[in-house]
């Protein structure tokens, strides 16, 4: 046990003192601090540009139509309170030229009671003007038709402008509030488990390249070496994540209220329960995959061998990630497929995390899933230690899966 803690401490310090690890941590911390300032700067710049555009192109030109000029002006002004609505009698060529010269923000040619032509200089995919104009023209048409039936304009507007209010009561889990934060954390889980699992593989192969592994195996048991490496690298990763989230939390807390748009605040509005679930399933997922990656890395004689050995495990993890993302996008979070995935140890860290935070499931399901993952971690740890013991002194071409199984059986028998 004493050797285990020495190995754990050594692996932890080796990871946190690594230059690449430090640079990435500093970069992400600085990024999180700037996160609270950049959106505000962008918003301010865009607001200034929009203000300048509004000042420069503030006129909505509307051609003469069968509708009352006052009615057209009033209804369009409701949708565009910051612009002046001007009724014009110019020909189409003149109108288009003035729109192109930014004299008019845009122009509307109401060529019949139920149709219009929208004339604009640039038509962005985010441009909602045509929809707003459609709503205004439909309202103008409705008012005109009601007036013909004898109703007063005041009564008509009273009916059309009636406000409706609704309230949603959620008895289970509100996915509308949790979806974006959970989706972001799921991406973080995938990247973190993959990245910190690679720390274990790099540690194993570097020791094998320098022949340090041969010395270590004579001083400590394979299980102590493997568990020390995996837990040490995991603690280093957990420390990095803690520093990043702490800096992000501080930057959000001390940033001015208007510096970060409300949409972004909603996107990173993590509840304590969600963060605890993310932490739990990060640890479970990390240990499951780190033991597999570490064991396979022990067969690598050089760094170039790692890709071929670890690619199948990484493909499994990527497949799980994309399947869970697909299921989430299809609004079938509590489907049979997702339920099954949440109990399979290799997919449970992501699948159960999503179900536990976005679906209303009994807590005993989470406990069973966690228990299965803990058992799997223990078994994978023992298996990884056995493979590590075999792979320590192996050099040359990595063995095939059948050869690994054969060596494990032989080693068990001896």
WOVEN-V19737 format. One record per run of one state. SS is the DSSP state (h for helix, s for strand, l for the rest). FROM is the first residue (numbers start at 1). TO is the last residue. Records with the same first field share a line. If there is no record, write none. Layout:
SS: FROM-TO / FROM-TO
//
This chain:
l: 1-1 / 17-18 / 57-58 / 64-68 / 80-83 / 89-91 / 101-105 / 113-114 / 120-128 / 149-152 / 161-174 / 210-211 / 220-221 / 255-261 / 268-271 / 298-302 / 330-335 / 342-344 / 359-362 / 392-400 / 414-414
h: 2-16 / 19-56 / 69-79 / 92-100 / 129-148 / 153-160 / 175-209 / 212-219 / 222-254 / 262-267 / 272-297 / 303-329 / 336-341 / 345-358 / 363-391 / 401-413
s: 59-63 / 84-88 / 106-112 / 115-119
//
